[in-house]
């Protein structure tokens, strides 16, 4: 069974489908999946609203203007697809604190914020080091 409301998608099937989409993306569009650049460009777009002169001076944005492009839409599609999947599988719920986080780190906001920040920093560093 591909999809059940109580279990969600099989991680094996979802992984295989993601791999197939990646192969098709390279064959059809000549583009690899990536998300890290989208976050950098999103930060650049936000900063352009607040301090456009600073963004124009950054070496990174001299060659890559912060803009909405295919990769940014890919990341937005991940969000939208996840929302649709959770909603249609009846597994969507508003929850201020995921059970896993509460079990592991307690209810402390500062502890969770520090762990989340460190995890995100390591993930982004690794993604940028690997070229996206």
Secondary structure as GFF3:
##gff-version 3
##sequence-region A 1 132
A	DSSP	beta_strand	3	4	.	.	.	ID=ss1
A	DSSP	beta_strand	8	9	.	.	.	ID=ss2
A	DSSP	alpha_helix	11	29	.	.	.	ID=ss3
A	DSSP	alpha_helix	36	57	.	.	.	ID=ss4
A	DSSP	alpha_helix	59	63	.	.	.	ID=ss5
A	DSSP	alpha_helix	70	88	.	.	.	ID=ss6
A	DSSP	alpha_helix	99	105	.	.	.	ID=ss7
A	DSSP	alpha_helix	109	129	.	.	.	ID=ss8
###
